[in-house]
Amino acid sequence: MTGTYEHALDAKGRLFIPAKLREELGVSFYLAMGIDACLAIYPQTTWDRFTETFAALPMSQSKVMRPLFANAAKCEPDSQGRIVVPQKLRDYAGLQKDVVIIGVHDRAEIWSADAWNAQEEQAMTPEKVSAYMQSLGF
C-alpha cells in the first residue's frame, strides 16, 4: 500500500477510507493500535500472519499484546466507504478531526494530521532519506 490521503473524522467518529485503499484492504479489515501514535489498518491476510506470529509466542510473552487485541476492531466500510473509529482508538492516536491515512507496504496507518506533519517534517530531509536507504542496503 502506498500514498497519502487527507480526510476528517465526522462528529460520529466515522472516517472515509479512500477507494484505492479499500480495494487493497478488501471487504473487511482490522483496525488496531499502531506503532508510535497512530492506528494500523490490516487487510485480512496481514492480520492472519500477525495473529499466527502471536499464537506462536509463549503465554508469558503474549500477555503484553492484550491491549492490542482487546481494542482491535474488525471493520466493514458502509455504502459511502466510511468506518467507525472506536473512541478508545481515537484517544490512543490523538485523533480529533483532521487525519492522514498513509500506505505502509502491507498495511495502512491513520495519524492525526498534526502528528503526521511533525513526523514527516522531521524525517523528510535528503540526508535522512539517504541514511535510511543506505542502512537498508539500497
Residue frames as a rotation matrix with the C-alpha (Angstrom) as fourth column:
MET 1
0.585 0.811 0.000 0.00
0.811 -0.585 0.000 0.00
0.000 0.000 -1.000 0.00
THR 2
-0.630 -0.776 0.038 1.21
0.776 -0.628 0.058 3.45
-0.021 0.066 0.998 -0.83
GLY 3
-0.191 0.510 0.839 0.03
0.454 -0.712 0.536 7.01
0.870 0.483 -0.095 -0.86
THR 4
-0.898 -0.009 -0.441 -1.08
0.392 -0.474 -0.788 9.78
-0.202 -0.880 0.430 1.47
TYR 5
-0.273 0.899 0.341 -4.73
0.543 -0.149 0.826 10.71
0.794 0.411 -0.448 1.93
GLU 6
-0.999 -0.028 0.035 -6.09
-0.009 -0.635 -0.772 13.61
0.044 -0.772 0.634 3.99
HIS 7
-0.208 0.975 -0.084 -9.57
0.347 0.154 0.925 13.28
0.915 0.163 -0.370 5.46
ALA 8
-0.642 0.075 0.763 -11.58
-0.653 -0.575 -0.493 14.31
0.402 -0.815 0.418 8.51
LEU 9
-0.834 0.441 -0.332 -13.43
0.547 0.738 -0.395 12.37
0.071 -0.511 -0.857 11.17
ASP 10
-0.247 0.809 0.533 -17.09
-0.020 -0.554 0.832 13.32
0.969 0.195 0.153 11.35
ALA 11
-0.186 0.233 0.954 -18.98
-0.889 -0.455 -0.062 14.04
0.419 -0.860 0.292 14.59
LYS 12
0.807 0.546 0.227 -19.83
-0.591 0.742 0.317 10.33
0.004 -0.389 0.921 14.95
GLY 13
0.118 -0.869 0.481 -16.20
-0.560 0.342 0.754 9.20
-0.820 -0.358 -0.446 14.67
ARG 14
0.721 0.167 0.672 -16.59
0.400 0.691 -0.602 7.95
-0.565 0.703 0.432 11.09
LEU 15
-0.107 -0.833 -0.542 -13.70
-0.422 -0.456 0.783 8.12
-0.900 0.313 -0.303 8.66
PHE 16
0.869 0.338 -0.361 -13.81
-0.443 0.205 -0.873 7.79
-0.221 0.919 0.328 4.87
ILE 17
0.015 -0.841 0.541 -11.39
0.085 0.541 0.837 5.16
-0.996 0.033 0.079 3.58
PRO 18
-0.137 -0.101 -0.985 -10.24
-0.847 -0.504 0.170 6.06
-0.513 0.858 -0.016 0.03
ALA 19
0.806 0.574 -0.146 -11.42
-0.550 0.633 -0.546 3.72
-0.220 0.520 0.825 -2.74
LYS 20
0.272 -0.786 -0.555 -7.85
-0.584 0.324 -0.745 2.78
0.765 0.527 -0.370 -3.72
LEU 21
-0.686 -0.532 0.497 -7.12
-0.705 0.316 -0.635 1.61
0.181 -0.786 -0.591 -0.17
ARG 22
0.134 0.809 0.573 -10.48
-0.779 0.443 -0.444 -0.16
-0.613 -0.387 0.689 0.14
GLU 23
0.729 0.072 -0.681 -9.59
-0.589 0.573 -0.570 -2.17
0.350 0.816 0.460 -2.96
GLU 24
-0.205 -0.921 -0.331 -6.28
-0.439 0.389 -0.810 -3.24
0.875 -0.021 -0.484 -1.37
LEU 25
-0.668 -0.037 0.743 -7.77
-0.743 0.093 -0.663 -3.84
-0.044 -0.995 -0.090 2.10
GLY 26
-0.858 0.414 -0.305 -10.66
0.275 0.871 0.408 -5.97
0.435 0.266 -0.860 0.94
VAL 27
0.007 0.993 0.119 -14.27
0.204 -0.118 0.972 -6.21
0.979 0.017 -0.204 2.09
SER 28
0.973 0.227 0.049 -13.32
-0.002 -0.202 0.979 -6.34
0.232 -0.953 -0.196 5.76
PHE 29
0.009 -0.999 0.031 -10.11
0.220 -0.028 -0.975 -5.45
0.975 0.015 0.220 7.57
TYR 30
0.440 0.074 -0.895 -8.78
0.876 0.185 0.446 -4.82
0.199 -0.980 0.017 11.08
LEU 31
0.345 -0.267 0.900 -8.13
-0.155 -0.962 -0.227 -1.54
0.926 -0.061 -0.373 12.85
ALA 32
0.652 -0.210 -0.729 -5.72
0.725 0.453 0.518 -1.65
0.221 -0.866 0.448 15.80
MET 33
0.818 -0.482 -0.313 -3.23
-0.182 -0.734 0.655 0.39
-0.546 -0.479 -0.688 17.79
GLY 34
0.814 -0.577 0.076 -0.13
0.229 0.198 -0.953 1.04
0.535 0.793 0.293 15.74
ILE 35
0.022 -0.894 -0.448 3.48
0.999 -0.002 0.052 1.68
-0.047 -0.448 0.893 16.49
ASP 36
-0.937 -0.285 0.203 4.04
0.274 -0.958 -0.083 5.28
0.218 -0.022 0.976 17.53
ALA 37
-0.607 0.739 -0.291 0.96
-0.025 -0.384 -0.923 7.44
-0.794 -0.553 0.251 17.98
CYS 38
-0.535 0.443 -0.719 -1.11
-0.841 -0.196 0.504 6.07
0.083 0.875 0.477 15.12
LEU 39
0.305 0.649 0.697 -3.59
-0.492 0.734 -0.468 3.37
-0.815 -0.201 0.543 14.21
ALA 40
-0.822 -0.553 -0.137 -2.84
-0.433 0.449 0.782 0.48
-0.371 0.701 -0.609 11.87
ILE 41
0.412 0.899 -0.147 -5.25
-0.780 0.265 -0.567 -0.93
-0.471 0.348 0.810 9.30
TYR 42
-0.667 -0.664 0.337 -4.50
-0.461 0.724 0.513 -4.53
-0.585 0.187 -0.789 8.40
PRO 43
-0.013 0.633 -0.774 -6.02
-0.910 0.312 0.271 -6.44
0.413 0.709 0.572 5.47
GLN 44
0.836 0.468 0.287 -7.17
-0.548 0.746 0.379 -9.94
-0.036 -0.474 0.880 6.39
THR 45
0.730 -0.584 -0.356 -4.02
0.296 0.739 -0.605 -11.67
0.616 0.336 0.712 5.06
THR 46
-0.264 -0.845 0.465 -1.67
-0.168 -0.434 -0.885 -9.41
0.950 -0.311 -0.027 7.03
TRP 47
0.128 0.403 0.906 -3.83
-0.966 -0.155 0.206 -9.74
0.223 -0.902 0.369 10.17
ASP 48
0.956 0.242 -0.168 -3.74
-0.220 0.966 0.138 -13.53
0.195 -0.094 0.976 9.79
ARG 49
0.248 -0.944 -0.219 0.10
0.353 0.299 -0.887 -13.53
0.902 0.142 0.407 9.60
PHE 50
-0.317 -0.311 0.896 0.21
-0.584 -0.681 -0.442 -11.21
0.747 -0.664 0.034 12.60
THR 51
0.449 0.584 0.676 -2.05
-0.892 0.252 0.375 -13.43
0.048 -0.772 0.634 14.72
GLU 52
0.859 -0.225 -0.460 -0.14
0.115 0.961 -0.253 -16.58
0.499 0.164 0.851 13.70
THR 53
-0.192 -0.968 0.162 3.08
0.088 -0.181 -0.980 -14.99
0.978 -0.174 0.120 14.94
PHE 54
-0.197 0.221 0.955 1.30
-0.882 -0.465 -0.074 -14.00
0.427 -0.857 0.287 18.15
ALA 55
0.794 0.607 0.033 -0.10
-0.572 0.728 0.378 -17.53
0.205 -0.319 0.925 18.64
ALA 56
0.522 -0.673 -0.524 3.43
0.301 0.720 -0.625 -18.96
0.798 0.168 0.579 18.49
LEU 57
-0.241 -0.622 0.745 4.60
-0.514 -0.569 -0.642 -16.85
0.823 -0.538 -0.183 21.45
PRO 58
-0.659 0.023 -0.751 4.83
0.595 0.627 -0.503 -18.34
0.460 -0.779 -0.427 24.93
MET 59
0.388 0.918 -0.086 1.91
0.756 -0.264 0.599 -17.24
0.527 -0.297 -0.796 27.12
SER 60
0.237 -0.361 -0.902 4.30
0.803 -0.450 0.391 -15.24
-0.547 -0.817 0.183 29.33
GLN 61
-0.811 -0.569 -0.140 5.25
0.373 -0.685 0.626 -13.06
-0.452 0.455 0.767 26.35
SER 62
-0.593 0.615 0.520 1.87
0.615 -0.072 0.786 -12.87
0.521 0.785 -0.335 24.66
LYS 63
0.123 0.723 -0.680 0.17
0.980 -0.197 -0.032 -11.12
-0.157 -0.662 -0.733 27.58
VAL 64
-0.540 -0.370 -0.756 1.76
0.316 -0.922 0.226 -7.80
-0.780 -0.117 0.615 26.61
MET 65
-0.977 0.183 0.108 -0.39
0.061 -0.246 0.967 -7.88
0.204 0.952 0.229 23.46
ARG 66
-0.447 0.861 -0.242 -3.69
0.851 0.327 -0.411 -7.98
-0.274 -0.389 -0.879 25.37
PRO 67
-0.140 0.439 -0.888 -4.46
0.081 -0.888 -0.452 -4.26
-0.987 -0.135 0.089 24.88
LEU 68
-0.799 -0.184 -0.573 -3.87
-0.520 -0.266 0.812 -4.52
-0.302 0.946 0.116 21.15
PHE 69
-0.860 0.484 -0.165 -6.34
0.290 0.728 0.622 -7.38
0.421 0.487 -0.766 20.70
ALA 70
-0.408 0.733 -0.545 -8.81
0.798 -0.005 -0.603 -6.04
-0.444 -0.681 -0.582 23.26
ASN 71
-0.020 0.364 -0.931 -9.10
-0.024 -0.931 -0.364 -2.77
-1.000 0.015 0.027 21.35
ALA 72
-0.956 -0.290 -0.037 -8.84
-0.057 0.063 0.996 -4.04
-0.286 0.955 -0.077 17.77
ALA 73
0.006 0.992 -0.127 -11.92
-0.355 -0.117 -0.927 -3.67
-0.935 0.051 0.352 15.61
LYS 74
-0.601 -0.048 0.798 -13.00
0.663 0.529 0.530 -5.62
-0.447 0.847 -0.286 12.54
CYS 75
-0.335 0.405 -0.851 -14.23
-0.295 -0.903 -0.313 -3.06
-0.895 0.146 0.422 10.02
GLU 76
-0.367 0.307 0.878 -16.51
0.897 0.367 0.247 -3.20
-0.246 0.878 -0.410 7.01
PRO 77
-0.971 -0.039 -0.236 -16.97
-0.004 -0.984 0.177 0.14
-0.239 0.173 0.955 5.27
ASP 78
-0.062 0.997 -0.041 -20.53
0.218 -0.027 -0.976 1.38
-0.974 -0.069 -0.216 4.87
SER 79
0.462 0.349 0.815 -22.03
0.823 0.173 -0.541 2.19
-0.329 0.921 -0.208 1.47
GLN 80
0.987 -0.123 0.107 -20.22
-0.078 -0.933 -0.352 5.55
0.143 0.339 -0.930 1.50
GLY 81
0.360 -0.913 -0.193 -16.81
0.288 0.306 -0.907 3.99
0.887 0.271 0.373 2.25
ARG 82
0.033 -0.307 0.951 -16.71
-0.759 -0.627 -0.176 5.03
0.651 -0.716 -0.254 5.92
ILE 83
-0.101 -0.060 -0.993 -15.72
0.551 0.828 -0.106 3.11
0.828 -0.558 -0.051 9.03
VAL 84
0.853 0.304 0.425 -16.37
-0.208 -0.548 0.810 3.99
0.479 -0.779 -0.404 12.65
VAL 85
-0.264 -0.954 -0.139 -13.15
0.038 0.133 -0.990 4.52
0.964 -0.267 0.001 14.59
PRO 86
0.464 0.495 -0.735 -13.84
0.706 0.295 0.644 3.46
0.535 -0.817 -0.213 18.20
GLN 87
0.885 -0.024 0.466 -13.31
-0.218 -0.903 0.369 6.16
0.412 -0.428 -0.804 20.84
LYS 88
0.755 -0.640 0.143 -10.50
0.052 0.276 0.960 4.26
-0.654 -0.717 0.242 22.62
LEU 89
0.165 -0.705 0.689 -8.56
0.950 0.302 0.083 4.02
-0.267 0.641 0.720 19.37
ARG 90
0.558 0.071 0.827 -9.18
0.424 -0.881 -0.211 7.71
0.713 0.468 -0.521 18.61
ASP 91
0.957 -0.195 0.214 -7.85
-0.285 -0.511 0.811 8.56
-0.049 -0.837 -0.545 22.06
TYR 92
0.549 -0.784 0.290 -4.78
0.515 0.590 0.621 6.31
-0.658 -0.191 0.728 21.62
ALA 93
-0.104 -0.595 0.797 -3.80
0.995 -0.071 0.077 8.04
0.010 0.801 0.599 18.38
GLY 94
-0.505 -0.068 -0.860 -4.91
0.368 -0.919 -0.143 11.53
-0.781 -0.389 0.489 19.42
LEU 95
-0.752 0.293 0.591 -7.40
0.590 -0.103 0.801 11.74
0.295 0.951 -0.095 16.56
GLN 96
-0.584 0.568 -0.581 -9.66
0.120 -0.647 -0.753 14.78
-0.803 -0.509 0.310 16.77
LYS 97
0.534 0.770 -0.349 -10.80
-0.219 -0.272 -0.937 15.87
-0.816 0.577 0.023 13.33
ASP 98
0.639 -0.340 -0.690 -8.16
-0.760 -0.144 -0.634 16.12
0.116 0.929 -0.350 10.60
VAL 99
0.456 -0.465 0.759 -6.38
-0.131 0.808 0.574 12.85
-0.880 -0.361 0.307 9.89
VAL 100
0.055 -0.506 -0.861 -3.89
-0.998 -0.028 -0.048 11.50
0.000 0.862 -0.507 7.40
ILE 101
0.761 0.136 0.634 -4.05
-0.144 0.989 -0.039 7.93
-0.633 -0.062 0.772 6.10
ILE 102
0.066 -0.812 -0.580 -0.78
-0.982 -0.155 0.106 6.61
-0.176 0.563 -0.808 4.69
GLY 103
0.921 0.110 -0.374 0.09
-0.226 0.933 -0.281 3.39
0.317 0.343 0.884 2.92
VAL 104
0.120 -0.895 0.430 2.93
-0.967 -0.008 0.254 1.46
-0.224 -0.447 -0.866 4.56
HIS 105
-0.795 -0.528 -0.297 3.72
-0.601 0.748 0.280 -1.63
0.074 0.401 -0.913 2.48
ASP 106
-0.732 0.484 -0.479 1.32
0.286 0.857 0.429 -4.32
0.618 0.177 -0.766 3.80
ARG 107
-0.092 0.720 -0.688 -0.86
0.976 -0.072 -0.206 -2.06
-0.198 -0.690 -0.696 5.96
ALA 108
0.035 0.113 0.993 -2.13
0.330 -0.939 0.096 1.50
0.943 0.325 -0.070 6.19
GLU 109
-0.568 -0.205 -0.797 -1.77
0.823 -0.159 -0.545 3.87
-0.015 -0.966 0.259 9.12
ILE 110
0.449 0.718 0.532 -4.06
0.557 -0.690 0.461 6.60
0.698 0.089 -0.710 10.42
TRP 111
-0.560 -0.689 -0.460 -2.39
0.822 -0.391 -0.415 9.60
0.106 -0.610 0.785 12.02
SER 112
0.543 0.547 -0.637 -3.68
0.545 -0.807 -0.228 12.87
-0.639 -0.223 -0.736 13.40
ALA 113
0.787 -0.213 0.579 -2.76
0.468 -0.407 -0.785 15.45
0.403 0.888 -0.220 10.76
ASP 114
0.769 -0.506 0.391 -0.62
-0.610 -0.764 0.210 17.42
0.193 -0.400 -0.896 13.23
ALA 115
0.471 -0.597 0.649 1.32
-0.306 0.579 0.756 14.34
-0.827 -0.555 0.090 14.39
TRP 116
0.563 -0.251 0.787 1.91
0.723 0.610 -0.323 13.15
-0.399 0.751 0.526 10.82
ASN 117
0.860 -0.238 0.451 3.06
0.125 -0.758 -0.640 16.58
0.494 0.607 -0.623 9.64
ALA 118
0.621 -0.658 0.426 5.56
-0.758 -0.368 0.538 16.76
-0.197 -0.657 -0.728 12.51
GLN 119
0.429 -0.422 0.799 6.76
0.092 0.900 0.426 13.22
-0.899 -0.109 0.425 11.82
GLU 120
0.690 -0.104 0.717 7.14
0.721 0.187 -0.667 13.89
-0.064 0.977 0.204 8.11
GLU 121
0.884 -0.359 0.299 8.90
-0.277 -0.918 -0.283 17.22
0.376 0.167 -0.911 8.64
GLN 122
0.491 -0.708 0.507 11.43
-0.672 0.064 0.738 15.56
-0.555 -0.703 -0.444 10.94
ALA 123
0.205 -0.379 0.902 12.09
0.198 0.919 0.341 12.52
-0.958 0.109 0.263 8.71
MET 124
0.708 0.207 0.675 11.87
0.669 0.109 -0.735 14.05
-0.226 0.972 -0.061 5.24
THR 125
0.535 -0.639 -0.553 15.30
-0.593 -0.750 0.293 15.51
-0.602 0.172 -0.780 4.67
PRO 126
0.680 -0.308 -0.665 17.55
-0.543 0.397 -0.740 14.31
0.492 0.864 0.103 1.85
GLU 127
-0.387 -0.902 0.191 20.22
-0.789 0.217 -0.575 13.34
0.478 -0.373 -0.795 4.40
LYS 128
-0.334 0.319 0.887 17.85
-0.717 0.525 -0.459 11.22
-0.612 -0.789 0.054 6.49
VAL 129
0.775 0.623 -0.105 16.27
-0.523 0.540 -0.659 9.52
-0.353 0.566 0.745 3.49
SER 130
0.362 -0.741 -0.565 19.74
-0.631 0.251 -0.734 8.72
0.686 0.623 -0.377 2.14
ALA 131
-0.588 -0.595 0.549 20.85
-0.799 0.317 -0.511 7.34
0.130 -0.739 -0.662 5.52
TYR 132
0.141 0.733 0.665 17.68
-0.661 0.570 -0.488 5.18
-0.737 -0.371 0.565 5.80
MET 133
0.861 0.190 -0.473 18.17
-0.504 0.453 -0.736 3.80
0.074 0.871 0.485 2.29
GLN 134
-0.021 -0.969 -0.247 21.84
-0.701 0.191 -0.687 3.09
0.713 0.159 -0.683 2.98
SER 135
-0.511 -0.163 0.844 21.07
-0.818 0.392 -0.420 1.32
-0.263 -0.905 -0.334 6.27
LEU 136
0.467 0.755 0.460 18.63
-0.467 0.652 -0.597 -0.95
-0.751 0.064 0.657 4.38
GLY 137
-0.223 -0.695 0.683 21.29
0.279 0.626 0.728 -1.80
-0.934 0.353 0.054 1.80
PHE 138
0.697 0.495 0.518 19.97
0.645 -0.117 -0.756 0.25
-0.313 0.861 -0.401 -1.12
